Amino acid sequence: MNETKRQKQVSRLLREEISDIFKRLGLNILEGGMITITSVQLTPDLLEARIYLSVFNIPDKARILELVREKKHEIKRQLAARVRNQLRRIPETDYFLDETLDYVFKMEELFKKIRLEEGHEPEGSSFASRYFIARKSTQAINIISWVTVSAIAVGAAALIIVLSVFNGFQELVQSLYSSFYPQLKISPAQGKTMLMTDAQLRAVRTLPGLAGLCGILQEKALLRYGEGRTIAVLMGVDRGFSLVTGVKGRLDQGVFGLGTPDTPECVVGAGIQDNLGINIHKGIYPLTAYVPRRDAPETASPGDALNAGNLIPSGVFAIQQDFDNTYVITNIGFVRRLAGLSPGALSSIYLSIRDPSAMDASAARLRVLMGKNFLVQTRFQQNQTLYQVMQTEKWVVFAILSFIMAIAAFNLIGSLYMLVIDKATDISILRAMGATGGLIRRIFLVEGVLIALVGALIGGTIALVVCWLQQKFGIVGLQGNSFIIDSYPVSMHLQDFLLVLATIILIALVASLYPAGRASAQQINLKGP
């Protein structure tokens, strides 16, 4: 049965609030893994809510679910405190596992089922290449060799595809966050606002390669539109905002208008538009913002304790849920007046530079210019935890898959050892002709490398084709309706291909050492079997 509009609105509200409660209770990151709320399903009477959790990188998901369920009364208590003004009754909640985002783990389980039969890796030699392509005396050795090539190809393809999917998600998140966060940000080391002297502003404007600068002032406000109310952050900006962020390019409706301090316009997030039912094309009501007065006495009535101002919605941006549900961008002069702040008051300064690779150097220069009273952050430092978690996830999964491949490769030592037995007569002839133990060892090391290289090249080609098809046609889609994309994002990097190749060669080389050593130690025996 299709959800009603009210069900969807309440579901979005509960998902947002419970996600924030999870963060505050430390339930979003447990045991090195991540827990996210993928969806909230409500009964038509809004009295029961099924909350679906995605558990990533935690083996015992059932135990994590029980842990969350043990906390559900505390979660509900905090939820009631947050939404009591928006819902007449707080629904009964229960939690369930959502398996739709376990793509990486499915690939890992698939890879575990593959039975690698061989893995080696040395140098190049005509003997090794002839042994690789020539028919062996026992057909089973030929079969095992090509099974090994196939296994390495599948492993290489799996590694590259997984890394490419992680790259895709990382670049997607970075593109979304880079649309809102600036390359460089100056904020007060303590407190919410700051005042900068003319000399400091002039020093900032002399930054080499500076492309744009924008003053920012943020204040929390209660918004009212008709009968709708919500809490949001008023972000006052000046006309340089479009030079330091990409919000203007993320407009979903209308135009990017700020207006003037006397007749302010605003651009609202898509989540706020949905919550309040704002229609920017047929504005029946003004958007009214209420901000606490700083000089209001404690005995003041609610009406006297708040400053109010009307805004005209001119556009709607859609970037990412955290931004869409939080921010209203408007004229900085209007926010200063509404908050009762002095003309030069700022929460932060956003800057952009022409050369992104000089971001760290520019930040270091600004720290020297601004001193200890100001905090200078790059885009990475503004979201350091997020980026570090994403990188950690990527390399942990890579290490797991590589470890599985290593175990499988070591189990294939017997395959190369069978080749040594098959070529015992050839080895004896070479030794009789004066070949050294080092030469014999290199022949079989190179044999192992050839098997690994062929498997890696086939796997790389498979991964290249699969990733291209996914980019072009979105073959593997994302389940659910809470994503801004329809299919898994993929981004191929040359360094990932090289890293997988180097990993496979290293594993095969180690696996080939013992059989090659046994071959080099074999004594001359021309009697034959």
C-alpha positions as CSV (number, residue, x, y, z in Angstrom):
1,M,0.0,0.0,0.0
2,N,1.3,3.4,-0.9
3,E,2.3,5.8,1.9
4,T,0.3,8.9,2.5
5,K,1.9,12.3,2.4
6,R,1.6,12.5,6.2
7,Q,3.3,9.1,6.6
8,K,6.2,10.3,4.4
9,Q,6.5,13.6,6.3
10,V,6.6,11.8,9.7
11,S,8.9,9.1,8.4
12,R,11.4,11.8,7.3
13,L,11.1,13.6,10.6
14,L,11.6,10.4,12.7
15,R,14.6,9.3,10.5
16,E,16.3,12.6,10.9
17,E,15.7,12.9,14.6
18,I,16.6,9.3,15.5
19,S,19.7,9.5,13.3
20,D,20.8,12.5,15.4
21,I,19.9,10.7,18.7
22,F,22.1,7.7,17.5
23,K,25.0,10.1,17.0
24,R,24.5,11.6,20.5
25,L,24.3,8.2,22.1
26,G,27.3,6.9,20.2
27,L,25.2,4.2,18.4
28,N,26.2,5.3,14.9
29,I,29.8,3.9,15.2
30,L,30.3,0.7,17.2
31,E,33.2,-1.7,17.3
32,G,34.8,0.0,14.3
33,G,31.7,-0.4,12.2
34,M,28.9,2.0,11.1
35,I,25.2,1.9,11.8
36,T,22.8,4.1,9.8
37,I,19.1,4.4,9.6
38,T,18.0,3.6,6.0
39,S,14.3,3.9,6.4
40,V,11.3,4.4,8.8
41,Q,8.0,2.7,7.9
42,L,4.9,3.9,9.7
43,T,1.4,2.3,10.0
44,P,-1.4,4.4,8.5
45,D,-2.5,5.5,12.0
46,L,1.1,6.6,12.8
47,L,1.1,4.6,16.0
48,E,3.8,2.1,15.1
49,A,7.1,2.6,13.4
50,R,9.5,0.0,12.0
51,I,13.0,1.4,11.9
52,Y,15.5,-0.3,9.5
53,L,19.2,-0.2,10.3
54,S,22.1,-0.9,8.0
55,V,25.1,-2.4,9.8
56,F,28.4,-2.1,8.0
57,N,31.7,-3.8,8.9
58,I,30.4,-5.5,12.0
59,P,30.2,-9.3,11.8
60,D,27.7,-10.0,14.6
61,K,24.8,-7.9,13.3
62,A,22.2,-9.7,15.5
63,R,24.0,-8.6,18.7
64,I,24.2,-5.0,17.5
65,L,20.4,-5.1,16.8
66,E,19.8,-6.4,20.3
67,L,22.0,-3.6,21.7
68,V,20.0,-1.0,19.9
69,R,16.7,-2.6,21.0
70,E,17.9,-2.4,24.6
71,K,18.3,1.4,24.1
72,K,15.0,1.9,22.4
73,H,13.3,3.2,25.5
74,E,16.0,5.9,26.0
75,I,15.8,6.7,22.3
76,K,12.0,7.0,22.4
77,R,12.3,9.3,25.5
78,Q,14.7,11.6,23.7
79,L,12.6,11.4,20.5
80,A,9.5,12.4,22.5
81,A,11.3,15.5,23.8
82,R,12.3,16.5,20.3
83,V,9.0,16.0,18.4
84,R,6.4,16.6,21.1
85,N,5.4,19.9,19.3
86,Q,5.1,18.1,16.0
87,L,3.3,14.8,16.8
88,R,0.4,14.3,19.1
89,R,1.4,10.8,19.9
90,I,4.9,9.2,19.7
91,P,4.7,6.0,17.8
92,E,5.8,2.7,19.3
93,T,9.2,1.9,17.7
94,D,11.0,-1.4,16.9
95,Y,14.2,-1.9,15.0
96,F,15.1,-4.3,12.2
97,L,18.1,-5.1,10.1
98,D,18.2,-3.7,6.5
99,E,20.4,-5.9,4.3
100,T,20.1,-3.9,1.1
101,L,23.5,-2.1,1.5
102,D,25.5,-5.3,2.0
103,Y,26.9,-5.3,-1.5
104,V,30.5,-5.3,-0.4
105,F,30.0,-8.2,2.0
106,K,28.2,-10.3,-0.7
107,M,31.2,-9.8,-2.9
108,E,33.4,-10.9,-0.1
109,E,31.4,-14.1,0.5
110,L,31.5,-14.8,-3.2
111,F,35.2,-14.5,-3.2
112,K,35.6,-16.8,-0.2
113,K,33.8,-19.6,-2.1
114,I,36.4,-19.5,-4.9
115,R,38.9,-22.3,-4.6
116,L,42.2,-21.0,-5.9
117,E,44.4,-23.8,-7.1
118,E,47.7,-22.0,-7.7
119,G,49.6,-18.7,-7.3
120,H,53.2,-17.9,-8.2
121,E,55.3,-15.1,-9.4
122,P,59.0,-14.8,-10.4
123,E,60.8,-13.2,-13.3
124,G,60.8,-13.8,-17.1
125,S,62.4,-16.7,-19.0
126,S,61.8,-18.6,-22.2
127,F,61.7,-21.9,-20.1
128,A,58.9,-20.6,-17.9
129,S,56.9,-19.2,-20.8
130,R,57.2,-22.6,-22.6
131,Y,56.2,-24.5,-19.5
132,F,53.2,-22.2,-19.1
133,I,51.8,-22.6,-22.7
134,A,53.0,-26.2,-23.3
135,R,50.8,-29.2,-22.7
136,K,51.9,-31.1,-19.5
137,S,52.3,-34.8,-19.3
138,T,49.3,-35.0,-16.9
139,Q,46.1,-33.2,-18.1
140,A,45.2,-32.4,-14.4
141,I,48.2,-30.0,-14.2
142,N,46.9,-28.1,-17.2
143,I,43.5,-27.9,-15.7
144,I,44.8,-26.8,-12.3
145,S,47.0,-24.1,-13.9
146,W,44.0,-22.5,-15.7
147,V,41.8,-22.8,-12.7
148,T,44.5,-20.8,-10.9
149,V,44.5,-18.2,-13.6
150,S,40.7,-18.0,-13.4
151,A,40.8,-17.7,-9.6
152,I,43.3,-14.9,-9.7
153,A,41.3,-13.1,-12.4
154,V,38.2,-13.3,-10.3
155,G,40.1,-12.1,-7.2
156,A,41.7,-9.2,-9.1
157,A,38.4,-8.2,-10.6
158,A,36.7,-8.3,-7.2
159,L,39.4,-6.2,-5.6
160,I,39.3,-3.6,-8.3
161,I,35.5,-3.4,-8.4
162,V,35.3,-3.0,-4.7
163,L,37.9,-0.3,-4.6
164,S,36.1,1.5,-7.5
165,V,32.8,1.4,-5.7
166,F,34.4,2.8,-2.6
167,N,36.0,5.5,-4.8
168,G,32.5,6.2,-6.3
169,F,30.9,6.7,-2.9
170,Q,33.8,8.8,-1.7
171,E,33.7,11.1,-4.7
172,L,29.9,11.3,-4.5
173,V,30.1,12.4,-0.8
174,Q,33.0,14.8,-1.5
175,S,31.1,16.4,-4.4
176,L,28.0,16.8,-2.2
177,Y,30.0,18.2,0.7
178,S,32.2,20.4,-1.5
179,S,29.1,22.0,-2.8
180,F,28.4,23.4,0.6
181,Y,31.7,23.5,2.5
182,P,34.4,25.9,1.3
183,Q,38.0,25.1,0.4
184,L,39.2,27.2,3.4
185,K,37.3,28.4,6.4
186,I,38.3,30.9,9.1
187,S,36.3,30.8,12.3
188,P,36.8,32.0,15.9
189,A,38.9,29.7,18.1
190,Q,36.4,30.3,20.9
191,G,32.8,31.5,20.9
192,K,30.2,31.7,18.1
193,T,31.1,35.1,16.5
194,M,34.1,37.1,15.7
195,L,35.1,40.7,14.7
196,M,38.0,41.2,12.3
197,T,40.0,44.3,12.0
198,D,40.5,46.1,8.7
199,A,44.1,45.1,8.8
200,Q,43.2,41.4,9.2
201,L,40.8,41.5,6.3
202,R,43.3,43.2,4.1
203,A,45.8,40.5,5.0
204,V,43.4,37.8,4.1
205,R,42.7,39.4,0.7
206,T,46.4,39.3,-0.1
207,L,46.4,35.5,0.1
208,P,48.1,34.3,-3.2
209,G,45.7,32.6,-5.6
210,L,42.6,33.9,-3.8
211,A,39.5,33.4,-6.0
212,G,36.7,34.4,-3.7
213,L,35.9,35.4,-0.1
214,C,32.5,35.5,1.7
215,G,31.5,36.5,5.2
216,I,29.2,34.1,7.0
217,L,26.9,34.6,10.0
218,Q,24.8,31.7,11.3
219,E,22.0,31.8,13.8
220,K,19.5,29.2,14.9
221,A,15.9,30.2,14.3
222,L,12.4,29.1,14.5
223,L,10.8,29.2,11.1
224,R,7.1,29.6,10.4
225,Y,5.3,29.3,7.1
226,G,1.5,29.2,7.3
227,E,0.7,26.6,9.9
228,G,4.1,24.8,9.5
229,R,7.0,25.3,12.0
230,T,10.5,24.0,12.1
231,I,13.9,24.8,13.6
232,A,16.6,25.7,11.1
233,V,19.9,27.5,10.8
234,L,19.8,31.0,9.2
235,M,23.0,31.3,7.2
236,G,23.6,35.0,6.4
237,V,26.0,35.4,3.4
238,D,27.1,38.1,1.1
239,R,27.3,38.2,-2.7
240,G,30.6,36.3,-2.7
241,F,28.9,33.1,-1.6
242,S,28.6,31.8,-5.1
243,L,32.4,32.1,-5.5
244,V,33.3,30.0,-2.5
245,T,30.6,27.2,-2.7
246,G,28.6,25.3,-5.3
247,V,25.2,25.8,-3.7
248,K,24.0,27.9,-6.7
249,G,24.6,25.0,-9.0
250,R,22.5,22.7,-6.8
251,L,19.3,24.7,-7.1
252,D,16.3,22.4,-7.5
253,Q,13.7,25.2,-7.9
254,G,13.7,29.0,-8.4
255,V,16.7,31.3,-8.4
256,F,19.5,32.1,-6.0
257,G,18.4,35.4,-4.5
258,L,19.5,37.0,-1.2
259,G,17.7,40.3,-1.4
260,T,18.7,43.2,0.8
261,P,18.7,43.7,4.6
262,D,15.3,45.5,4.3
263,T,13.7,43.1,1.8
264,P,15.5,39.8,2.3
265,E,15.1,36.8,0.1
266,C,16.2,33.3,0.9
267,V,17.1,29.9,-0.6
268,V,15.8,27.0,1.5
269,G,16.8,23.4,1.7
270,A,14.6,20.8,0.0
271,G,13.9,19.2,3.4
272,I,12.7,22.4,4.9
273,Q,10.6,23.1,1.9
274,D,8.9,19.7,2.4
275,N,8.5,20.2,6.1
276,L,6.8,23.6,5.8
277,G,5.1,23.1,2.4
278,I,6.8,26.2,0.9
279,N,5.7,27.1,-2.6
280,I,8.2,29.5,-4.1
281,H,6.1,30.1,-7.2
282,K,2.9,31.0,-5.4
283,G,4.0,32.5,-2.1
284,I,0.8,32.7,-0.1
285,Y,2.6,33.3,3.2
286,P,5.9,34.9,4.0
287,L,8.6,32.8,5.7
288,T,8.9,34.2,9.2
289,A,12.1,33.7,11.2
290,Y,12.2,34.1,15.0
291,V,15.6,34.5,16.7
292,P,16.1,35.0,20.5
293,R,17.0,38.5,21.6
294,R,20.4,38.7,23.2
295,D,19.4,41.6,25.5
296,A,16.0,40.2,26.5
297,P,15.5,40.0,30.3
298,E,14.7,36.7,31.9
299,T,11.2,37.8,32.8
300,A,10.4,38.8,29.2
301,S,7.3,37.3,27.6
302,P,7.9,34.9,24.6
303,G,6.8,37.7,22.3
304,D,9.3,40.2,23.7
305,A,12.1,37.6,23.9
306,L,12.2,37.0,20.2
307,N,13.1,39.1,17.2
308,A,11.0,38.3,14.1
309,G,11.6,39.0,10.4
310,N,10.0,38.0,7.2
311,L,11.8,36.5,4.2
312,I,10.7,35.8,0.6
313,P,11.7,32.3,-0.5
314,S,13.3,32.6,-4.0
315,G,14.8,29.2,-4.5
316,V,15.3,25.6,-3.2
317,F,18.6,23.8,-3.1
318,A,19.0,20.0,-2.9
319,I,22.4,18.8,-1.9
320,Q,22.4,16.2,0.9
321,Q,19.9,15.5,3.7
322,D,22.0,17.1,6.4
323,F,22.1,20.4,4.6
324,D,18.6,20.2,3.0
325,N,16.9,19.8,6.4
326,T,19.0,22.4,8.2
327,Y,19.9,25.6,6.3
328,V,18.2,28.7,5.0
329,I,20.6,30.9,3.1
330,T,19.8,34.7,3.1
331,N,21.2,38.2,3.3
332,I,23.9,38.6,6.0
333,G,22.7,42.1,6.9
334,F,19.2,40.8,7.7
335,V,20.6,38.1,9.9
336,R,22.8,40.6,11.8
337,R,19.9,42.9,12.4
338,L,17.6,40.0,13.4
339,A,20.2,38.7,15.9
340,G,21.0,42.2,17.2
341,L,24.7,42.0,16.3
342,S,27.1,44.7,15.3
343,P,27.7,45.4,11.5
344,G,31.0,43.5,11.4
345,A,30.0,40.4,13.3
346,L,30.8,37.1,11.6
347,S,30.6,33.4,12.4
348,S,33.2,32.5,9.8
349,I,34.8,33.5,6.5
350,Y,34.7,31.2,3.5
351,L,37.5,31.3,1.0
352,S,38.3,29.7,-2.3
353,I,41.6,29.5,-4.2
354,R,42.3,29.0,-7.8
355,D,44.7,26.0,-7.3
356,P,43.1,23.3,-5.1
357,S,46.4,21.6,-4.7
358,A,47.7,24.6,-2.8
359,M,44.9,24.3,-0.2
360,D,47.2,23.1,2.6
361,A,49.9,25.7,1.9
362,S,47.3,28.5,1.9
363,A,45.8,27.2,5.2
364,A,49.3,27.3,6.8
365,R,49.8,30.8,5.5
366,L,46.5,32.0,6.9
367,R,47.2,30.4,10.3
368,V,50.4,32.6,10.5
369,L,48.4,35.7,9.4
370,M,45.5,35.2,11.8
371,G,47.1,34.1,15.0
372,K,45.8,31.9,17.8
373,N,42.5,33.6,18.1
374,F,41.2,32.1,14.8
375,L,40.8,28.6,13.6
376,V,41.8,27.9,9.9
377,Q,40.5,24.7,8.4
378,T,40.7,23.1,5.0
379,R,37.7,21.3,3.5
380,F,39.2,18.0,4.6
381,Q,39.6,19.2,8.2
382,Q,36.1,20.5,8.3
383,N,34.9,16.9,7.7
384,Q,38.0,15.0,8.9
385,T,36.1,12.2,10.7
386,L,33.9,11.5,7.7
387,Y,36.8,11.3,5.2
388,Q,38.9,9.2,7.6
389,V,36.1,6.7,8.2
390,M,35.6,6.4,4.4
391,Q,39.3,5.8,3.8
392,T,39.5,3.3,6.7
393,E,36.5,1.3,5.4
394,K,38.0,1.1,1.9
395,W,41.4,-0.2,3.1
396,V,39.9,-2.6,5.7
397,V,37.8,-4.3,3.0
398,F,40.9,-4.3,0.6
399,A,43.0,-5.9,3.4
400,I,40.3,-8.6,4.0
401,L,40.0,-9.5,0.4
402,S,43.8,-9.5,0.0
403,F,44.1,-11.8,3.0
404,I,41.6,-14.2,1.6
405,M,43.5,-14.3,-1.7
406,A,46.8,-14.8,0.2
407,I,45.4,-17.8,2.1
408,A,44.0,-19.3,-1.2
409,A,47.4,-18.7,-2.9
410,F,49.3,-20.5,-0.2
411,N,47.0,-23.4,-0.6
412,L,48.1,-23.6,-4.2
413,I,51.7,-24.3,-3.5
414,G,51.0,-27.9,-4.3
415,S,49.9,-27.0,-7.9
416,L,53.3,-25.6,-8.7
417,Y,55.0,-28.5,-6.9
418,M,53.2,-30.8,-9.2
419,L,54.7,-29.0,-12.1
420,V,58.2,-29.5,-10.6
421,I,57.6,-33.2,-10.4
422,D,56.3,-33.3,-13.9
423,K,59.4,-31.5,-15.2
424,A,61.9,-33.5,-13.1
425,T,63.6,-34.9,-16.2
426,D,63.9,-31.4,-17.8
427,I,65.5,-30.2,-14.5
428,S,68.0,-33.0,-14.5
429,I,69.0,-32.3,-18.1
430,L,69.5,-28.6,-17.4
431,R,71.6,-29.4,-14.3
432,A,73.7,-31.8,-16.4
433,M,74.3,-29.1,-19.0
434,G,75.6,-26.8,-16.2
435,A,72.5,-24.9,-15.1
436,T,72.9,-23.5,-11.6
437,G,70.4,-23.8,-8.8
438,G,69.6,-20.1,-9.2
439,L,68.6,-20.5,-12.8
440,I,66.3,-23.4,-11.9
441,R,64.8,-21.4,-9.1
442,R,64.2,-18.4,-11.4
443,I,62.5,-20.6,-14.0
444,F,59.8,-21.7,-11.6
445,L,59.5,-18.3,-9.9
446,V,58.9,-16.8,-13.4
447,E,56.3,-19.6,-14.0
448,G,54.4,-18.4,-11.0
449,V,54.6,-14.8,-12.0
450,L,53.3,-15.6,-15.5
451,I,50.2,-17.3,-14.0
452,A,49.6,-14.4,-11.7
453,L,50.1,-11.8,-14.5
454,V,47.8,-13.5,-16.8
455,G,45.1,-13.9,-14.1
456,A,45.6,-10.2,-13.0
457,L,45.3,-8.9,-16.6
458,I,42.2,-10.9,-17.2
459,G,40.7,-9.8,-13.9
460,G,41.6,-6.2,-14.7
461,T,39.9,-6.4,-18.0
462,I,36.8,-7.9,-16.5
463,A,36.8,-5.2,-13.8
464,L,37.2,-2.5,-16.5
465,V,34.3,-3.8,-18.5
466,V,32.0,-4.3,-15.4
467,C,32.8,-0.8,-14.1
468,W,32.2,0.8,-17.5
469,L,28.9,-1.0,-17.8
470,Q,27.9,0.2,-14.3
471,Q,28.9,3.7,-15.1
472,K,27.1,3.7,-18.4
473,F,23.9,1.8,-17.6
474,G,23.8,1.5,-13.8
475,I,23.3,-2.3,-13.9
476,V,23.4,-2.8,-10.1
477,G,20.9,-0.5,-8.6
478,L,20.5,0.8,-5.0
479,Q,17.5,-0.6,-3.2
480,G,15.1,1.9,-1.4
481,N,14.1,5.4,-2.1
482,S,16.3,7.3,0.3
483,F,19.3,7.7,-2.0
484,I,20.1,10.6,-4.3
485,I,21.4,8.2,-6.9
486,D,19.8,5.1,-8.5
487,S,22.7,2.8,-8.8
488,Y,26.1,2.1,-7.2
489,P,28.6,4.8,-8.1
490,V,31.9,3.6,-9.7
491,S,35.1,5.5,-10.2
492,M,38.2,3.7,-11.6
493,H,41.6,4.9,-10.6
494,L,44.9,3.8,-12.2
495,Q,46.6,3.5,-8.8
496,D,44.0,0.9,-7.8
497,F,44.8,-1.2,-10.8
498,L,48.5,-1.0,-10.1
499,L,48.0,-1.7,-6.4
500,V,46.0,-4.8,-7.1
501,L,48.6,-6.0,-9.6
502,A,51.4,-5.5,-7.2
503,T,49.4,-7.3,-4.4
504,I,48.7,-10.3,-6.6
505,I,52.4,-10.5,-7.8
506,L,53.6,-10.3,-4.2
507,I,51.3,-13.1,-3.1
508,A,52.2,-15.3,-6.0
509,L,55.9,-14.7,-5.5
510,V,55.7,-15.8,-1.9
511,A,53.6,-18.8,-2.8
512,S,56.2,-19.8,-5.5
513,L,59.3,-19.7,-3.2
514,Y,58.9,-23.2,-1.7
515,P,58.3,-25.1,-5.0
516,A,61.0,-23.2,-6.8
517,G,63.4,-23.9,-3.9
518,R,62.7,-27.6,-4.1
519,A,63.2,-27.6,-7.9
520,S,66.6,-25.9,-7.5
521,A,67.7,-28.4,-4.9
522,Q,66.9,-31.4,-7.1
523,Q,69.8,-33.7,-8.0
524,I,70.7,-34.9,-11.4
525,N,68.7,-38.1,-12.3
526,L,68.5,-39.0,-15.9
527,K,67.2,-42.5,-15.4
528,G,63.6,-41.4,-15.7
529,P,60.7,-43.0,-13.9
